[in-house]
Amino acid sequence: MRAVCLLTCAAVLALAPAARADPARDAILADYLAQAKAADAGFAGFAPERGETLFRSRQGGGKPDTPACTTCHTEKPSAVGENIRTGKAIEPMAVSTNPKRFTNADDVEKWFGRNCREVLGRECTAPEKGDFIAFMATQ
């Protein structure tokens, strides 16, 4: 099963020639893939297009001042964002600009936890997290 997960994650990253493969990111994606398949045996894999939709769409369930990921992270994932409450800079989300992005599992979970609750008003699912990372790996 793990080999299948790693092959699927490698295939996602192959979609993005600008993205640098990283074993830590691949492991995070493999974990999300295993979670997604455990919840839905028919899950076919991550899709950068769904990740882009999640990133760019205005949501209705979260905090009113953070209706979309782009509120703080800008429309361009390769750009530096800004926390709207503190004014603190946020490093780019795009893997091509920020190769260490999505390589620390604890940080990834921390920020998905915080940001999904603020934007969506709930936790993100494993497929949403994988799709999001797959999209950022193409940027």
C-alpha positions as CSV (number, residue, x, y, z in Angstrom):
1,M,0.0,0.0,0.0
2,R,2.8,2.4,0.9
3,A,4.5,1.8,-2.4
4,V,1.2,2.7,-4.2
5,C,0.9,5.8,-2.1
6,L,4.4,6.9,-3.0
7,L,3.9,6.2,-6.7
8,T,0.7,8.3,-6.7
9,C,2.5,11.1,-4.9
10,A,5.4,10.9,-7.3
11,A,2.9,11.1,-10.2
12,V,1.4,14.3,-8.7
13,L,4.7,15.9,-8.4
14,A,5.6,14.8,-12.0
15,L,2.8,17.1,-13.1
16,A,4.9,20.0,-11.9
17,P,8.3,20.3,-13.5
18,A,9.0,23.5,-11.6
19,A,8.5,21.6,-8.3
20,R,11.4,20.0,-6.6
21,A,10.7,16.6,-5.3
22,D,11.2,16.4,-1.5
23,P,11.1,13.1,0.4
24,A,9.4,14.9,3.4
25,R,6.7,16.4,1.2
26,D,6.2,13.0,-0.5
27,A,5.8,11.4,2.9
28,I,3.2,14.0,3.9
29,L,1.3,13.4,0.7
30,A,1.5,9.6,1.1
31,D,0.0,10.0,4.6
32,Y,-2.9,12.1,3.3
33,L,-3.4,9.6,0.5
34,A,-3.6,6.7,2.9
35,Q,-6.1,8.7,5.1
36,A,-8.2,9.5,2.0
37,K,-8.2,5.9,0.8
38,A,-9.1,4.7,4.3
39,A,-12.2,7.0,4.3
40,D,-13.1,6.2,0.7
41,A,-11.6,3.1,-1.0
42,G,-12.5,4.5,-4.4
43,F,-10.5,7.7,-3.9
44,A,-8.6,8.1,-7.1
45,G,-5.8,10.5,-6.0
46,F,-5.1,14.2,-5.6
47,A,-5.9,16.8,-8.2
48,P,-4.1,20.1,-8.4
49,E,-7.3,21.6,-10.0
50,R,-9.3,20.9,-6.9
51,G,-6.5,22.4,-4.8
52,E,-6.6,25.5,-6.9
53,T,-10.3,25.8,-6.5
54,L,-10.0,25.5,-2.7
55,F,-7.2,28.1,-2.7
56,R,-9.0,30.7,-4.8
57,S,-12.7,30.2,-3.8
58,R,-14.5,32.4,-1.4
59,Q,-15.9,30.3,1.5
60,G,-18.8,31.0,3.7
61,G,-18.2,29.0,6.9
62,G,-15.1,30.7,8.4
63,K,-14.4,34.1,9.8
64,P,-15.8,37.0,7.8
65,D,-12.4,38.7,7.5
66,T,-10.8,35.6,6.0
67,P,-13.3,34.4,3.3
68,A,-10.5,32.8,1.1
69,C,-7.0,31.6,1.3
70,T,-6.0,34.4,-1.0
71,T,-7.1,36.9,1.7
72,C,-3.7,36.5,3.3
73,H,-1.7,34.5,0.7
74,T,-2.6,36.7,-2.3
75,E,-3.9,35.5,-5.7
76,K,-0.3,34.6,-6.7
77,P,1.1,31.6,-4.7
78,S,4.7,32.7,-5.5
79,A,4.2,36.1,-3.9
80,V,4.8,37.0,-0.2
81,G,1.5,37.2,1.6
82,E,0.5,39.2,4.7
83,N,-1.4,38.2,7.8
84,I,-4.3,40.6,7.9
85,R,-4.4,40.8,11.6
86,T,-0.7,41.3,12.5
87,G,0.7,42.6,9.2
88,K,3.4,39.9,9.4
89,A,4.8,38.6,6.1
90,I,3.9,35.1,5.0
91,E,6.4,33.2,2.9
92,P,5.2,32.2,-0.5
93,M,3.1,29.1,-0.8
94,A,4.4,28.0,-4.2
95,V,6.9,25.1,-3.9
96,S,8.9,26.6,-6.9
97,T,9.5,29.8,-4.9
98,N,9.7,28.2,-1.5
99,P,11.1,24.7,-1.8
100,K,10.8,23.9,1.9
101,R,7.1,24.6,1.9
102,F,5.0,21.5,3.0
103,T,8.1,19.6,4.2
104,N,7.6,19.6,8.0
105,A,4.6,17.5,8.9
106,D,4.0,19.2,12.2
107,D,4.0,22.6,10.6
108,V,1.8,21.5,7.8
109,E,-0.8,20.1,10.2
110,K,-0.6,23.2,12.5
111,W,-1.2,25.6,9.6
112,F,-3.9,23.5,7.9
113,G,-5.7,23.3,11.3
114,R,-5.6,27.0,11.9
115,N,-6.3,28.2,8.4
116,C,-9.0,25.7,7.5
117,R,-10.9,26.7,10.6
118,E,-10.5,30.4,9.8
119,V,-11.4,30.1,6.1
120,L,-13.7,27.1,6.0
121,G,-15.0,27.1,9.5
122,R,-14.0,23.4,9.9
123,E,-11.0,21.1,9.6
124,C,-9.8,20.3,6.1
125,T,-10.2,16.7,4.9
126,A,-7.2,14.6,3.9
127,P,-8.2,14.9,0.2
128,E,-8.4,18.7,0.5
129,K,-5.0,18.9,2.1
130,G,-3.5,16.6,-0.6
131,D,-5.2,18.6,-3.4
132,F,-3.9,21.8,-1.9
133,I,-0.3,20.6,-1.7
134,A,-0.6,19.1,-5.2
135,F,-1.7,22.5,-6.5
136,M,1.1,24.4,-4.7
137,A,3.6,21.9,-6.1
138,T,2.6,23.0,-9.6
139,Q,3.2,26.7,-8.8
